[in-house]
């Protein structure tokens, strides 16, 4: 069953060259957590080309996943966290593509 449509945020990399992406989706949180875990494992293994395109993957599975907006993590005007709080303060779900700590792998 598909959840109600809502905005989510996806941080694609913790580095300065990364960005925070805002999507509108109806995919269940459980599915998004699975995708986050898979993406983080691939990021940790430095298999960057294998990290799934979230929008394509979710739409292929029958969910809505529409790009809304994005901001680089660090700009001359501030951080993506500040930008998100100013423009999309109602977002409750933020997912991260980051390196896993050794104890969290598996």
C-alpha positions, 0 to 999 in steps of 0.5 A: 500500500502506498503512503500519502504523498509527502516531501522528503530530503535526501543528502547525497554525500556528506562532503562539501560537494554534495547536495540536499535534494527535496523529493515528493514521494508516496513511497513507504518509509520502510522502503526508503530506509531499505534504499538508504541502507543499500545506498550507504553500503555501496557508498562505503564500498566506493561503488559509486556507479552502482548507487541506485537512482532513487527517483528512477528506482521508486518510480519503476516500483510504482511509487511517485518520486518527483524532484522538487528542489536541491541545494549544495551542502555548503555555499557562500550563502550558508549550508543546506541545513539552513536552506532546508529549515528556511524553505522546507521546515515541515520535512520530517524524513531526511535520508542520508547516503554516507559511509557506514560505521564498521559496526553498522555494516551487515 
